[in-house]
Each structure stands twice: as structure tokens, then as C-alpha cells.
Amino acid sequence: MSNQPRNNPAKTRNLPMPIDVNQVYGLSEQSWKVLTDVTFPTAKTPEAIMMALDYCKARKLDIFKKPVHVVPMWSAALGRNVETVWPSIMEIQTTASRTGLWVGMDRPVWGPDVTKTFTGRYKDDNDQWQESNVTVTFPEWVAVTVYRIVGGKRCAFTEEVYWQEAYSTAGGKNSQVPTAMWIKRPKGQLAKCGKAASLRAAFPEECGYAAEEMDGKSIDDINDSSVINGTASRIDEADVIDDAIVGSVEPPRVIDLSMIPPKVQKAVSELVRRTALAGAWKAAYDYANNKFVGLDLTYAIAELDKASAVAKATSAKGDINHQPIDASGMPPAHDPASEALNKARETLGSARQS
């Protein structure tokens, strides 16, 4: 009979509450109890939860939403497991979203199913080695495509992650038996790793490794760079016509205008109007990337995308009033009544009369 490893966490409700929890973070004893019993039920030391608190404070995250996980990792130097803190896949997505440049993610693409029997040892809840024999059916690999605005264009970043390279073992580096979660959710866990790898490819400065990737790995894996890396990285420009995005797999992002300041909406509207008249799409995208940040930039790029697509379609129908004019040096619009705007209008008028 097959024995499947269990990952039932040890109870941590008796973890003592450090004084710093109240003094530094203003948390009550009841809040500490929630952290130890609900948010981080596998944490074995108060110090691990303190590390999570420090992480969330620095990143301005709500720790009760569990944006990070406490992950035990084997340290060969110390000869024991060390509790470490890693961001969850949700926190990595939050980090990408905060840049204002993340514009969607496709559904995972799966490789063929593979069935394999894992025989070996795993550590039970009491850190005792037990023999196990378990058969798991899992996808050989997953590929997730993440989209980011690069130079005013929606570009695709795709990474492939293989199940047998990513799955967590129920006994550390010397065990081959999957953890209970990877047995129960072989596709779901791999999907998280695929998302993290592609987000890391798209946002290398902002996104790192996820807890789902590091679970079951050792600290030595980090030092020798054998942790998960996508094996078939692709950076593809989405289907575009000039600077307009058309035919994308994912529908355009719907932006809540209540989150865009009226001043920004007015500035973007004027930028779109002037750009449509001059046909200076490249200059407009460059200006938007320098002028706006975050969600404001996403909104500006989306509005330019829509106007550019309309202008291209109109031009294709032979409308001479929408023929593009070489105005790559078009001055930025700070105010509709500004001198720069008047000069641009005069230049545009002269170009049409000549």
C-alpha cells in the first residue's frame, strides 16, 4: 500500500510574542495569535514571523493577507533547516502591478501529462524518516506568457518550467518524494512556478523567486544557481501595426477612470488629440513614458493605443486628412494654451498648406 507524505504543520499557538511586535508594529496579542495560528501555521520560531513582519513593513504590505511564506530550507553549513521568508506568487504579481507596466498574462500552456512513481523516504511531522511509494500524474512542463509595456509597446515574455525540476520534495534535497501539496495540486503548483518565472523575466529588477519555487530547496541551491530558471525564454513583441496594438490574445485592460486624476485625463486627452493631428506616434509614446508613471502611464498608453489604431484604420481607407506627418520632434504639451502647443499648431498648419 502506498504511503503518501503528509505536510500537516506543527501547531505554533504557543510561540511567545516578542516585545518588539507591540512596540515596533503595534500588534496586539490577539493579532500575534492570528499570525501564529492562521497566517503562518508552519513557522516554528518567533524570529521567522518577525522576518515576515519586517518584509511586509518595508514593502507596505498587509501581512494578514499572507503576501509572504515562511519556508524551511536546508543549510549544509549549519547541518539543519533554516527558516527563511519568501514572497508568494501573489506578492510578486503585486510588485509587477505596482510598476504600472504589467499589462496582463495569458492562461498557462501545458505540456503532455507524465505519470511517474516516486519511491523513497520523506520526513514526517516529527522529523522522522518514513518510506513512501506514490504515483503522480503531472504535466511535463508549463509555459506562461506575461506582457509588459516596453518603449510604448506591449511585449510578451514567456518562460517554460519543467515539473520535475520545480516540484518540492518532502524531505529536502536528499528526498525524491513530492510534498503533499505537489501530489494534490500537480498542475496548480507548477502554474505558480511558471507565473513567477515569466514575471521575473519581464521584471528582472522588481521580481525575484517565489515561495512556491523555493519550498523543498536548499540554501546551497541558491548559492550554486540551481534554483528554478525558465529554460526557453522568449521576448516577443505583440502584434502591432506601427505603434498600435491590434489582434492581441488578451482583451484590452479596462481602467477604472475614478483612479485617474482629472488633471491626468485632461493631459492625456490633449496629448492624444495633438498626436492624432500630427501623426507623431513615436514621439507621443516616448513623451508618455517620460511624463507619467504607474497607473497613469498605463492609462496614457492605452489611450494612445486606441487612437493610433483608429488613425491607422482611417488612413488605410484613404482619408487624406489623416496622412501621417513627420513630427517626431513635436514639443510636449504642458498646457493647451502654452507657447509650445501654439507653435506645434502653426507648424502643422504650414505643413498642410505646403
N, C-alpha and C positions, 0 to 999 in steps of 0.2 A: 504494500500500500504506500502511495506517495505521501511524503510529508512536506507540506508547504511551509516555508518560513513565515513567521509572524513578526509584525512590526509594531505590536502594541506598546505604546510608550509607557515608561515607568511614571508613577504619579509624582508630581512635583509640588503639591499643595503645601508641603512643609518647608519649602525653600525660605530661608529667613529674608526679611525685607531690609536691604541696606539703608542706612540713614540718608545717603545721597539721593535715593529715589524720591524722598519727600522734599529735601532741601533744594535739589537741583531741578527736578522735573515737576515738583508739586503734585505728585501722585499720592493718593490715599492708600491705606492698607487694603481696602476693597479693590481698588484698581490693580494693585500688585497681585492680588489673588486671581483676578481675571487674567492677568498676563501669565501667571504661572500655570493656571489650571486649564485655560481655554486657548489663549493666543500661542503660547509656547509650551505645550504639554510634554514635549520631549526634552526640554532643557534640563540639565542636571545640576547646574550651578547658577547662583545669582549673578555671577560675573557675565555669563553668556547673555542674560536678559539685559544687563547694563550695557553691553556692547550694542545690542539691538536698539536700546533707547538712545544711545549716542548717535548711531547711524541715522535714526529717524529724525532726531533733533537737527542734525546737520543738513539733512535733505528736506526738512519741513514736511515730513510725512506723518500720517496718523498711524501710530504703532498698533492701535486696536484693529485696524483693517489688515493687519499682518502683511505688510509690504516686504518683510524680510523673514528668513527662516534661520533657526539655529541648526547648523549641520555639523555633526561629529566627523572629523577627518583623522585618519591615522597618521601619526608622526613617527617616522622611523628613528629620528634623532632622539625623541623622548621615549620611544617604545610604548606609546599609549595613544588613545584617541584624544584629540583636542577639539573643544567646541569652537566653531567659527560661525560667523554671520555672513550670509549671502542674500542678495536681493532676490525676490520672487520674480517670476515672469511678468506678473502684473506691475511690479515696480519698474522693471526695465521698459515696459510699454509706456508707463507714466513718464519716465525720463525722456523717451523718444518724443512723446507727445508734447512735452514742455518746450521742445526746441521750436515748435511751430512749423517744422519742415516734414514731419511724418504725415503722409497722405494716403494711408491705407495699407492693407495686407490681404493677399489672396488666401483662399482656402488651401489647406495642405494638399500636396500631390503625393500619393503613396506609391511605394514600390511593391513588388509582389509579396504575398504572405509566405512566411517561412515557419515551419514547425520544428522545434528542437527540444530535446530532453536534456535538462541540466541535472547533473548528479554531483554531489559534493557536500561540503559542510557549510553551515551557517551558524551565526551566534543568536541564541535565543534572548529573551528579555533579561535573563540573569547573566548574560555574557558567557554562557556555556556553549561549547560547540556541539551541534547536533547534525546528524546525517539527513540528507534530503534528496528526493528524486522527484522532479517536477517537469511537466511538459508544457511548453508555452508556444502559442501561435502568435506571431508578430509580423508587422511589415518590415521588409528588409531595410528600407530607407524612407525618409520623408524629405520633401523639398518645399520650402515656404518662401514666397516672394513678398518682399517688403518694398514699399515705394517711398522715395524721398525727393523733395524738390532740390535740384542741383542746378545752379545757374539759370533758374527760372523754368526748368523743365522737370517733368515727373519721371524719375529714373527708377528702374527696378533692380533690386539686389536679391539674388537667390543663392541659398546655401543648401547643400544636401547633407543630411546627418544620418548615419547608419545605426540601427538599433543595437547591434552587438558591440559597437564602440561607445554607445551612450548610456546603456542601461546601468542601474545601480545594483551592486551586489550586497547580499545580506550578511556580509561578514568582512567587508573591507577588500583590500587589494588581493588577498590570497584566496578569496572565495569566488566561485563562478555562478553561484545560485542567485537569481534575481530576488530583489526585495518584494515584499507582499504587494506594494503599490504597482511595481512594474509587471507583476503577474496579473493583477486585477485590471490594470489600465495600460496595456502594452502600447496602444495607439495614442492615448491621451498624453502619457508621459513623454513619448517621442515627439509629439506635436509641440509640446512646450520647449523641448530642446531645439527643435527646428526653428521655432519662432525666435528664440534667444540668439541662435547663430546668425540668422538673417538680419535681425535688428542690430547685432554687433557689427556686421559687415556694412550696414547702411549708416550706422552712427558709431564709428570706432572710438571717437573721443568721449562720447557720452555713455555708452552702454558696455557693460562687462559681462561676466559669466553669471548665470542664474543658479539659484539653489538647486533647481531640478537637475542641472548639469553636474553639480559638484557632489551631490549625495552619493555616497559609496566610493568616492575617490579618496586619494591620499594627498597629503601636503606635498609629497615628493612629485606627484603628477603635475602640480603647478610649477614646481621648480624646473622640471625637465620638459615642460611644454607639451605633455602628452594628454592634457585635458582636451575636451571636445573642440575641434575646429571643423568647420564645414569643408567638405572635400571637393566641391565642384562649384566654386564661387563664380557667379556671373553678375555683371553690372550692365544692364541693358537699358537703353533709352526707350521710354514708352513710345507708342505710335504717335508721331507728331507730323503736323503739316506746318512748316515754319516754326513758330513758337506756340501754335495752338495744339492742344491735346485732343485728339479725337480717337474714337474706337477703343478706348481703354476698357479692359476687362471689368474693372471696378467702377461703379457709378460715381459721378462727381460727389465730392463731400458736401453735405448740407451744413451751412454755417449759421448758427444762431445769431442773428443781427443784434440781438439785445446785448451780446457780449462785445460788439464792436462799437467803440465810441463814435458819436455822430461826427466829430471832427475828422476821424479817420475815414469814415464813409464818404464824407464830402471830398476829402483829398483824393481818395481812390477814384471817385466818380469823375473828378476833373482830370485826373491822370488818364483814365480810360478814354474820355472824350477827346482830349488833345492827341492822344496816341492814335486813335481811330482816324482823325483828320490827317495826321502827318504820315501814318503808316510806319512809325518808328518803333516797332515792337521790341526789337532787341534793346534799344535804349530804355524803353519803359520797364522791361523786366530787370535790367541792371539797376535802374533807379529804385524800383520797389525793394530789391534785395538790400540796398544800402539804406533806404529810408525807414522800412518797417521791420519789426521783429515779432516772433511768436505768432499768435492767432491773427494779429493784424496783417502780418506778411502772408499768411495762408489765404486770408480774405482777398488781399490785393492780387495775389497770383491767380486766384480763382476767377476774379472779375476780369482780369486781363485775358485769361484763357477763353472765357466766353466771348468777349468782344473780338478777340483775334479769330476765333472760329467763324463768327458772323462775318467779319471783314473778308476772310478768305472765301467763304461761300458766295458772298456778294461779288467779289472780284472775279470769281470763276464764271459768273453769269454775264460778265462783260460790262458791268457798271463802271463807266469811266470816272465817276465821282469818287470811286474808292480805289483808284490805282495807287499803289504804294509810292511814297516819295522818299528819297534818300535823306533821312533826317536823323541819322544815328547820333548826331551831336546835339539833338534837341535839348534845350536847357530844362532843368527840373522846375516843376510848378510848385511854388510855395503858397501862392495866393492867386485867385482868379484875376485880381486887379493888379498883380505885380508887373514890374517892368519886364521881367523875363517872359511872362506869358504874352504880353503885348508884342514883344519882339518876335516871338515864335509865330504869332498870328500874321504879322506883317511879312515874315519870310515865307510863310505858307501861301499867302495871297499873291505875292510876287511870283512864286513858282507856278501857280495855276495860270496867271496871266501870260507868262512867257511861253 
